[in-house]
């Protein structure tokens, strides 16, 4: 692991170039360019504001729109990383075949580029939440939450990017799994709703889904939602970091075969 980190550090200029390239590709031939990272959350808030009012699916929860938008924005960061991961390795076959560098830099650059987009999006989100006079709390907790979500995104991206080199069905499997994962994650409903169908002694099972603890933590920071027991949140965080470790081990084990398969 130490050698891997040293190799990545030595190639930090390549990492920076790949991050910049990924950002440019996302907005290639776009008139507004990076401004879309600011405009998309604005439109998102407006659209959900209209439909939340029309359909009245807030269940009487105060600040439901803000609750929902936080969930959607943070979920989108994960989904962008997972979708982009599919072609992170297979789409760079020329670079892999002709250049010697730690292959892990490719998924790392992709997640870093999406992190930049996510941070730009959260600027708009925070301005909106401040305009709604929502109190912020546990702000020192925020870097740990963002870093933990990045660990989860990178771990899964490493697995997906490597798997897609060998199994091109990965894209279709991912679509099915993420759809199920979306409904199992407390995005448009509070995690307490899951507690109503799980015995009290097994409430911790809801937090084996790493996004449950991550979303609860974001909402605790940005709208002062009550935080679930720290043991539950810690379980989600632990799963996220374990997933990163699994991703690194799997990626490192199969990367020597990339050039032969591409």
ZADO-1210 file (C-alpha; in nm, 4 decimals, padded with zeros to 6 digits):
<atoms>
<atom x="00.0000" y="00.0000" z="00.0000" code="UNK" pos="1"/>
<atom x="00.2836" y="00.2393" z="00.0866" code="UNK" pos="2"/>
<atom x="00.4540" y="00.1654" z="-00.2459" code="UNK" pos="3"/>
<atom x="00.1272" y="00.2291" z="-00.4287" code="UNK" pos="4"/>
<atom x="00.0825" y="00.5654" z="-00.2580" code="UNK" pos="5"/>
<atom x="00.4415" y="00.6581" z="-00.3423" code="UNK" pos="6"/>
<atom x="00.3866" y="00.5648" z="-00.7072" code="UNK" pos="7"/>
<atom x="00.0725" y="00.7766" z="-00.7231" code="UNK" pos="8"/>
<atom x="00.2522" y="01.0680" z="-00.5590" code="UNK" pos="9"/>
<atom x="00.5342" y="01.0457" z="-00.8117" code="UNK" pos="10"/>
<atom x="00.2741" y="01.0544" z="-01.0885" code="UNK" pos="11"/>
<atom x="00.0771" y="01.3412" z="-00.9353" code="UNK" pos="12"/>
<atom x="00.1269" y="01.5537" z="-01.2473" code="UNK" pos="13"/>
<atom x="-00.0306" y="01.2802" z="-01.4598" code="UNK" pos="14"/>
<atom x="-00.3146" y="01.2578" z="-01.2070" code="UNK" pos="15"/>
<atom x="-00.3732" y="01.6335" z="-01.2339" code="UNK" pos="16"/>
<atom x="-00.3734" y="01.6163" z="-01.6142" code="UNK" pos="17"/>
<atom x="-00.6244" y="01.3307" z="-01.6132" code="UNK" pos="18"/>
<atom x="-00.8532" y="01.5138" z="-01.3707" code="UNK" pos="19"/>
<atom x="-00.8429" y="01.8230" z="-01.5925" code="UNK" pos="20"/>
<atom x="-00.9056" y="01.6094" z="-01.9017" code="UNK" pos="21"/>
<atom x="-01.2062" y="01.4393" z="-01.7423" code="UNK" pos="22"/>
<atom x="-01.3532" y="01.7763" z="-01.6492" code="UNK" pos="23"/>
<atom x="-01.3015" y="01.9111" z="-02.0011" code="UNK" pos="24"/>
<atom x="-01.4544" y="01.6018" z="-02.1629" code="UNK" pos="25"/>
<atom x="-01.7684" y="01.6327" z="-01.9513" code="UNK" pos="26"/>
<atom x="-01.8326" y="01.9830" z="-02.0824" code="UNK" pos="27"/>
<atom x="-01.6808" y="01.9483" z="-02.4289" code="UNK" pos="28"/>
<atom x="-01.8684" y="02.1534" z="-02.6918" code="UNK" pos="29"/>
<atom x="-02.0846" y="02.2976" z="-02.4147" code="UNK" pos="30"/>
<atom x="-02.1564" y="02.6694" z="-02.4367" code="UNK" pos="31"/>
<atom x="-02.1894" y="02.7171" z="-02.0615" code="UNK" pos="32"/>
<atom x="-01.9152" y="02.4705" z="-01.9644" code="UNK" pos="33"/>
<atom x="-01.8540" y="02.4504" z="-01.5897" code="UNK" pos="34"/>
<atom x="-02.1518" y="02.6759" z="-01.5222" code="UNK" pos="35"/>
<atom x="-02.3692" y="02.3668" z="-01.5722" code="UNK" pos="36"/>
<atom x="-02.2350" y="02.2415" z="-01.2385" code="UNK" pos="37"/>
<atom x="-02.4015" y="02.5455" z="-01.0819" code="UNK" pos="38"/>
<atom x="-02.7133" y="02.5572" z="-01.2975" code="UNK" pos="39"/>
<atom x="-02.8118" y="02.1899" z="-01.2689" code="UNK" pos="40"/>
<atom x="-02.8698" y="02.2010" z="-00.8903" code="UNK" pos="41"/>
<atom x="-03.0710" y="02.5218" z="-00.9351" code="UNK" pos="42"/>
<atom x="-03.3007" y="02.3522" z="-01.1879" code="UNK" pos="43"/>
<atom x="-03.3121" y="02.0440" z="-00.9661" code="UNK" pos="44"/>
<atom x="-03.4356" y="02.2470" z="-00.6710" code="UNK" pos="45"/>
<atom x="-03.6973" y="02.4250" z="-00.8838" code="UNK" pos="46"/>
<atom x="-03.8295" y="02.1021" z="-01.0367" code="UNK" pos="47"/>
<atom x="-03.8574" y="01.9199" z="-00.7048" code="UNK" pos="48"/>
<atom x="-04.0136" y="02.2283" z="-00.5453" code="UNK" pos="49"/>
<atom x="-04.2931" y="02.2232" z="-00.8048" code="UNK" pos="50"/>
<atom x="-04.3616" y="01.8502" z="-00.7866" code="UNK" pos="51"/>
<atom x="-04.3308" y="01.8298" z="-00.4084" code="UNK" pos="52"/>
<atom x="-04.5977" y="02.0996" z="-00.3805" code="UNK" pos="53"/>
<atom x="-04.8229" y="01.9522" z="-00.6507" code="UNK" pos="54"/>
<atom x="-04.8069" y="01.5894" z="-00.5370" code="UNK" pos="55"/>
<atom x="-04.7845" y="01.6618" z="-00.1638" code="UNK" pos="56"/>
<atom x="-04.5681" y="01.3585" z="-00.0926" code="UNK" pos="57"/>
<atom x="-04.3822" y="01.5138" z="00.1983" code="UNK" pos="58"/>
<atom x="-04.5839" y="01.3231" z="00.4569" code="UNK" pos="59"/>
<atom x="-04.6110" y="01.6391" z="00.6672" code="UNK" pos="60"/>
<atom x="-04.2351" y="01.6472" z="00.7263" code="UNK" pos="61"/>
<atom x="-04.0980" y="02.0011" z="00.7762" code="UNK" pos="62"/>
<atom x="-03.8305" y="02.1110" z="00.5268" code="UNK" pos="63"/>
<atom x="-03.8994" y="01.8040" z="00.3146" code="UNK" pos="64"/>
<atom x="-03.7819" y="01.9697" z="-00.0079" code="UNK" pos="65"/>
<atom x="-03.4432" y="02.0473" z="00.1459" code="UNK" pos="66"/>
<atom x="-03.4299" y="01.6936" z="00.2876" code="UNK" pos="67"/>
<atom x="-03.4987" y="01.5502" z="-00.0587" code="UNK" pos="68"/>
<atom x="-03.2572" y="01.7733" z="-00.2514" code="UNK" pos="69"/>
<atom x="-02.9696" y="01.6865" z="-00.0169" code="UNK" pos="70"/>
<atom x="-03.0400" y="01.3183" z="-00.0736" code="UNK" pos="71"/>
<atom x="-03.0584" y="01.3522" z="-00.4524" code="UNK" pos="72"/>
<atom x="-02.7434" y="01.5658" z="-00.4839" code="UNK" pos="73"/>
<atom x="-02.5342" y="01.3294" z="-00.2719" code="UNK" pos="74"/>
<atom x="-02.6747" y="01.0224" z="-00.4478" code="UNK" pos="75"/>
<atom x="-02.5923" y="01.1753" z="-00.7872" code="UNK" pos="76"/>
<atom x="-02.2255" y="01.2033" z="-00.6884" code="UNK" pos="77"/>
<atom x="-02.2173" y="00.8280" z="-00.6283" code="UNK" pos="78"/>
<atom x="-02.4066" y="00.7431" z="-00.9482" code="UNK" pos="79"/>
<atom x="-02.1862" y="00.9658" z="-01.1655" code="UNK" pos="80"/>
<atom x="-01.8788" y="00.7871" z="-01.0311" code="UNK" pos="81"/>
<atom x="-02.0281" y="00.4420" z="-01.0881" code="UNK" pos="82"/>
<atom x="-02.1417" y="00.5178" z="-01.4426" code="UNK" pos="83"/>
<atom x="-01.8126" y="00.6839" z="-01.5385" code="UNK" pos="84"/>
<atom x="-01.6190" y="00.3927" z="-01.3883" code="UNK" pos="85"/>
<atom x="-01.7410" y="00.1556" z="-01.6593" code="UNK" pos="86"/>
<atom x="-01.5169" y="00.3093" z="-01.9258" code="UNK" pos="87"/>
<atom x="-01.2411" y="00.4416" z="-01.7036" code="UNK" pos="88"/>
<atom x="-01.0062" y="00.1557" z="-01.7943" code="UNK" pos="89"/>
<atom x="-01.1597" y="00.0158" z="-02.1130" code="UNK" pos="90"/>
<atom x="-01.1813" y="00.3643" z="-02.2618" code="UNK" pos="91"/>
<atom x="-00.8098" y="00.4306" z="-02.2108" code="UNK" pos="92"/>
<atom x="-00.6664" y="00.1261" z="-02.3869" code="UNK" pos="93"/>
<atom x="-00.4062" y="00.3275" z="-02.5811" code="UNK" pos="94"/>
<atom x="-00.2760" y="00.4883" z="-02.2637" code="UNK" pos="95"/>
<atom x="-00.2607" y="00.1539" z="-02.0825" code="UNK" pos="96"/>
<atom x="-00.0809" y="-00.0256" z="-02.3655" code="UNK" pos="97"/>
<atom x="00.1770" y="00.2447" z="-02.4342" code="UNK" pos="98"/>
<atom x="00.2546" y="00.4036" z="-02.0978" code="UNK" pos="99"/>
<atom x="00.3831" y="00.2656" z="-01.7685" code="UNK" pos="100"/>
<atom x="00.1999" y="00.4187" z="-01.4722" code="UNK" pos="101"/>
<atom x="-00.0119" y="00.2987" z="-01.1765" code="UNK" pos="102"/>
<atom x="-00.3400" y="00.2010" z="-01.3432" code="UNK" pos="103"/>
<atom x="-00.5252" y="00.2971" z="-01.0259" code="UNK" pos="104"/>
<atom x="-00.4675" y="00.6603" z="-01.1245" code="UNK" pos="105"/>
<atom x="-00.7402" y="00.6290" z="-01.3894" code="UNK" pos="106"/>
<atom x="-01.0313" y="00.5596" z="-01.1477" code="UNK" pos="107"/>
<atom x="-00.8778" y="00.8000" z="-00.8954" code="UNK" pos="108"/>
<atom x="-00.8725" y="01.0809" z="-01.1533" code="UNK" pos="109"/>
<atom x="-01.2321" y="01.0082" z="-01.2505" code="UNK" pos="110"/>
<atom x="-01.3580" y="01.0192" z="-00.8902" code="UNK" pos="111"/>
<atom x="-01.1546" y="01.3358" z="-00.8265" code="UNK" pos="112"/>
<atom x="-01.3106" y="01.5057" z="-01.1295" code="UNK" pos="113"/>
<atom x="-01.6585" y="01.4099" z="-01.0102" code="UNK" pos="114"/>
<atom x="-01.5680" y="01.5375" z="-00.6640" code="UNK" pos="115"/>
<atom x="-01.4937" y="01.8781" z="-00.8167" code="UNK" pos="116"/>
<atom x="-01.8391" y="01.8762" z="-00.9771" code="UNK" pos="117"/>
<atom x="-01.9967" y="01.7660" z="-00.6505" code="UNK" pos="118"/>
<atom x="-01.8274" y="02.0449" z="-00.4548" code="UNK" pos="119"/>
<atom x="-01.9445" y="02.3028" z="-00.7098" code="UNK" pos="120"/>
<atom x="-02.2962" y="02.1642" z="-00.6771" code="UNK" pos="121"/>
<atom x="-02.2838" y="02.1856" z="-00.2991" code="UNK" pos="122"/>
<atom x="-02.1985" y="02.5560" z="-00.3241" code="UNK" pos="123"/>
<atom x="-02.5427" y="02.6148" z="-00.4763" code="UNK" pos="124"/>
<atom x="-02.7001" y="02.3716" z="-00.2304" code="UNK" pos="125"/>
<atom x="-02.5496" y="02.5488" z="00.0711" code="UNK" pos="126"/>
<atom x="-02.6614" y="02.8905" z="-00.0566" code="UNK" pos="127"/>
<atom x="-03.0128" y="02.7543" z="-00.0995" code="UNK" pos="128"/>
<atom x="-03.0165" y="02.5994" z="00.2487" code="UNK" pos="129"/>
<atom x="-02.8920" y="02.9239" z="00.4018" code="UNK" pos="130"/>
<atom x="-03.1657" y="03.1130" z="00.2178" code="UNK" pos="131"/>
<atom x="-03.4159" y="02.8737" z="00.3773" code="UNK" pos="132"/>
<atom x="-03.2679" y="02.9678" z="00.7186" code="UNK" pos="133"/>
<atom x="-03.1772" y="02.6105" z="00.8018" code="UNK" pos="134"/>
<atom x="-02.9281" y="02.5861" z="01.0871" code="UNK" pos="135"/>
<atom x="-02.5993" y="02.4159" z="01.0121" code="UNK" pos="136"/>
<atom x="-02.4359" y="02.1983" z="01.2761" code="UNK" pos="137"/>
<atom x="-02.1496" y="01.9515" z="01.3137" code="UNK" pos="138"/>
<atom x="-01.9592" y="02.1358" z="01.0373" code="UNK" pos="139"/>
<atom x="-01.6315" y="01.9787" z="01.1500" code="UNK" pos="140"/>
<atom x="-01.7946" y="01.6464" z="01.0627" code="UNK" pos="141"/>
<atom x="-01.8389" y="01.7438" z="00.6964" code="UNK" pos="142"/>
<atom x="-01.4836" y="01.6690" z="00.5660" code="UNK" pos="143"/>
<atom x="-01.5026" y="01.3190" z="00.7159" code="UNK" pos="144"/>
<atom x="-01.8393" y="01.2586" z="00.5481" code="UNK" pos="145"/>
<atom x="-01.7181" y="01.3782" z="00.2066" code="UNK" pos="146"/>
<atom x="-01.3964" y="01.1783" z="00.2369" code="UNK" pos="147"/>
<atom x="-01.5909" y="00.8660" z="00.3354" code="UNK" pos="148"/>
<atom x="-01.8217" y="00.8994" z="00.0359" code="UNK" pos="149"/>
<atom x="-01.5151" y="00.9444" z="-00.1864" code="UNK" pos="150"/>
<atom x="-01.3710" y="00.6239" z="-00.0382" code="UNK" pos="151"/>
<atom x="-01.6940" y="00.4399" z="-00.1190" code="UNK" pos="152"/>
<atom x="-01.7068" y="00.5841" z="-00.4718" code="UNK" pos="153"/>
<atom x="-01.3435" y="00.4979" z="-00.5411" code="UNK" pos="154"/>
<atom x="-01.3723" y="00.1451" z="-00.4008" code="UNK" pos="155"/>
<atom x="-01.6743" y="00.0678" z="-00.6170" code="UNK" pos="156"/>
<atom x="-01.5209" y="00.2433" z="-00.9189" code="UNK" pos="157"/>
<atom x="-01.2101" y="00.0257" z="-00.8925" code="UNK" pos="158"/>
<atom x="-01.4218" y="-00.2894" z="-00.8917" code="UNK" pos="159"/>
<atom x="-01.6475" y="-00.1769" z="-01.1775" code="UNK" pos="160"/>
<atom x="-01.3710" y="-00.0395" z="-01.3993" code="UNK" pos="161"/>
<atom x="-01.1718" y="-00.3628" z="-01.3685" code="UNK" pos="162"/>
<atom x="-01.4748" y="-00.5907" z="-01.4012" code="UNK" pos="163"/>
<atom x="-01.5918" y="-00.4147" z="-01.7178" code="UNK" pos="164"/>
<atom x="-01.2644" y="-00.5013" z="-01.8901" code="UNK" pos="165"/>
<atom x="-01.3422" y="-00.8722" z="-01.8574" code="UNK" pos="166"/>
<atom x="-01.7236" y="-00.8789" z="-01.8380" code="UNK" pos="167"/>
<atom x="-01.9060" y="-00.6358" z="-02.0663" code="UNK" pos="168"/>
<atom x="-02.2344" y="-00.7252" z="-01.8982" code="UNK" pos="169"/>
<atom x="-02.1204" y="-00.5147" z="-01.6029" code="UNK" pos="170"/>
<atom x="-02.3062" y="-00.2089" z="-01.7356" code="UNK" pos="171"/>
<atom x="-02.6421" y="-00.3867" z="-01.7406" code="UNK" pos="172"/>
<atom x="-02.5893" y="-00.5456" z="-01.4004" code="UNK" pos="173"/>
<atom x="-02.4982" y="-00.2040" z="-01.2595" code="UNK" pos="174"/>
<atom x="-02.8242" y="-00.0502" z="-01.3833" code="UNK" pos="175"/>
<atom x="-03.0288" y="-00.3159" z="-01.2046" code="UNK" pos="176"/>
<atom x="-02.8283" y="-00.2985" z="-00.8823" code="UNK" pos="177"/>
<atom x="-02.8301" y="00.0812" z="-00.8590" code="UNK" pos="178"/>
<atom x="-03.2070" y="00.0896" z="-00.9123" code="UNK" pos="179"/>
<atom x="-03.2573" y="-00.1449" z="-00.6184" code="UNK" pos="180"/>
<atom x="-02.9969" y="00.0411" z="-00.4136" code="UNK" pos="181"/>
<atom x="-03.1792" y="00.3713" z="-00.4752" code="UNK" pos="182"/>
<atom x="-03.5005" y="00.2462" z="-00.3168" code="UNK" pos="183"/>
<atom x="-03.3139" y="00.0869" z="-00.0258" code="UNK" pos="184"/>
<atom x="-03.1431" y="00.4178" z="00.0505" code="UNK" pos="185"/>
<atom x="-03.3248" y="00.6865" z="00.2561" code="UNK" pos="186"/>
<atom x="-03.3246" y="00.9472" z="-00.0201" code="UNK" pos="187"/>
<atom x="-03.6912" y="01.0445" z="-00.0402" code="UNK" pos="188"/>
<atom x="-03.7883" y="00.8980" z="00.2964" code="UNK" pos="189"/>
<atom x="-03.6249" y="00.9146" z="00.6427" code="UNK" pos="190"/>
<atom x="-03.4233" y="00.6174" z="00.7635" code="UNK" pos="191"/>
<atom x="-03.6698" y="00.5853" z="01.0528" code="UNK" pos="192"/>
<atom x="-03.9213" y="00.4492" z="00.8023" code="UNK" pos="193"/>
<atom x="-03.7000" y="00.1434" z="00.7593" code="UNK" pos="194"/>
<atom x="-03.6995" y="00.1003" z="01.1359" code="UNK" pos="195"/>
<atom x="-04.0765" y="00.0439" z="01.1242" code="UNK" pos="196"/>
<atom x="-04.0294" y="-00.2767" z="00.9259" code="UNK" pos="197"/>
<atom x="-03.7135" y="-00.3992" z="01.1006" code="UNK" pos="198"/>
<atom x="-03.7159" y="-00.5355" z="01.4569" code="UNK" pos="199"/>
<atom x="-03.5581" y="-00.2959" z="01.7054" code="UNK" pos="200"/>
<atom x="-03.2673" y="-00.5318" z="01.7689" code="UNK" pos="201"/>
<atom x="-03.1847" y="-00.5307" z="01.3963" code="UNK" pos="202"/>
<atom x="-03.2013" y="-00.1582" z="01.3189" code="UNK" pos="203"/>
<atom x="-02.8294" y="-00.1674" z="01.2523" code="UNK" pos="204"/>
<atom x="-02.8968" y="-00.3685" z="00.9368" code="UNK" pos="205"/>
<atom x="-03.0209" y="-00.0518" z="00.7641" code="UNK" pos="206"/>
<atom x="-02.6718" y="00.0947" z="00.8010" code="UNK" pos="207"/>
<atom x="-02.4990" y="-00.1920" z="00.6262" code="UNK" pos="208"/>
<atom x="-02.6034" y="00.0225" z="00.3312" code="UNK" pos="209"/>
<atom x="-02.3151" y="00.2737" z="00.3477" code="UNK" pos="210"/>
<atom x="-02.5212" y="00.5488" z="00.1870" code="UNK" pos="211"/>
<atom x="-02.7663" y="00.5401" z="00.4794" code="UNK" pos="212"/>
<atom x="-02.5086" y="00.6651" z="00.7274" code="UNK" pos="213"/>
<atom x="-02.3553" y="00.9027" z="00.4739" code="UNK" pos="214"/>
<atom x="-02.6881" y="01.0696" z="00.3875" code="UNK" pos="215"/>
<atom x="-02.7907" y="01.0928" z="00.7529" code="UNK" pos="216"/>
<atom x="-02.4584" y="01.2619" z="00.8230" code="UNK" pos="217"/>
<atom x="-02.4976" y="01.5135" z="00.5402" code="UNK" pos="218"/>
<atom x="-02.8447" y="01.6028" z="00.6640" code="UNK" pos="219"/>
<atom x="-02.7198" y="01.6350" z="01.0208" code="UNK" pos="220"/>
<atom x="-02.4594" y="01.8851" z="00.8994" code="UNK" pos="221"/>
<atom x="-02.6654" y="02.0843" z="00.6501" code="UNK" pos="222"/>
<atom x="-03.0095" y="02.0909" z="00.8127" code="UNK" pos="223"/>
<atom x="-02.9381" y="01.9828" z="01.1711" code="UNK" pos="224"/>
<atom x="-03.1376" y="01.6608" z="01.1363" code="UNK" pos="225"/>
<atom x="-03.1045" y="01.4328" z="01.4389" code="UNK" pos="226"/>
<atom x="-02.8119" y="01.1998" z="01.3861" code="UNK" pos="227"/>
<atom x="-02.8792" y="00.8255" z="01.4327" code="UNK" pos="228"/>
<atom x="-02.6733" y="00.6449" z="01.6980" code="UNK" pos="229"/>
<atom x="-02.3039" y="00.6901" z="01.6236" code="UNK" pos="230"/>
<atom x="-02.2559" y="00.3134" z="01.6226" code="UNK" pos="231"/>
<atom x="-02.4951" y="00.2884" z="01.3274" code="UNK" pos="232"/>
<atom x="-02.3299" y="00.5732" z="01.1370" code="UNK" pos="233"/>
<atom x="-01.9896" y="00.4253" z="01.2182" code="UNK" pos="234"/>
<atom x="-02.1030" y="00.0970" z="01.0647" code="UNK" pos="235"/>
<atom x="-02.1855" y="00.2723" z="00.7352" code="UNK" pos="236"/>
<atom x="-01.8512" y="00.4510" z="00.7412" code="UNK" pos="237"/>
<atom x="-01.6679" y="00.1255" z="00.8122" code="UNK" pos="238"/>
<atom x="-01.8415" y="-00.0462" z="00.5191" code="UNK" pos="239"/>
<atom x="-01.7353" y="00.2423" z="00.2923" code="UNK" pos="240"/>
<atom x="-01.3690" y="00.2163" z="00.3860" code="UNK" pos="241"/>
<atom x="-01.3729" y="-00.1631" z="00.3716" code="UNK" pos="242"/>
<atom x="-01.5141" y="-00.1326" z="00.0194" code="UNK" pos="243"/>
<atom x="-01.2188" y="00.0885" z="-00.0714" code="UNK" pos="244"/>
<atom x="-00.9772" y="-00.1752" z="00.0572" code="UNK" pos="245"/>
<atom x="-01.1546" y="-00.4503" z="-00.1365" code="UNK" pos="246"/>
<atom x="-01.1521" y="-00.2357" z="-00.4498" code="UNK" pos="247"/>
<atom x="-00.7792" y="-00.1685" z="-00.4276" code="UNK" pos="248"/>
<atom x="-00.6966" y="-00.5356" z="-00.3699" code="UNK" pos="249"/>
<atom x="-00.9165" y="-00.6521" z="-00.6581" code="UNK" pos="250"/>
<atom x="-00.7913" y="-00.3856" z="-00.8986" code="UNK" pos="251"/>
<atom x="-00.4259" y="-00.4491" z="-00.8170" code="UNK" pos="252"/>
<atom x="-00.4718" y="-00.8220" z="-00.8618" code="UNK" pos="253"/>
<atom x="-00.6193" y="-00.8049" z="-01.2134" code="UNK" pos="254"/>
<atom x="-00.4570" y="-00.4936" z="-01.3598" code="UNK" pos="255"/>
<atom x="-00.1674" y="-00.6910" z="-01.5131" code="UNK" pos="256"/>
<atom x="-00.4194" y="-00.8506" z="-01.7512" code="UNK" pos="257"/>
<atom x="-00.5738" y="-00.5264" z="-01.8756" code="UNK" pos="258"/>
<atom x="-00.3454" y="-00.4862" z="-02.1785" code="UNK" pos="259"/>
<atom x="-00.4227" y="-00.8399" z="-02.2968" code="UNK" pos="260"/>
<atom x="-00.7981" y="-00.7901" z="-02.2730" code="UNK" pos="261"/>
<atom x="-00.8218" y="-00.4431" z="-02.4270" code="UNK" pos="262"/>
</atoms>
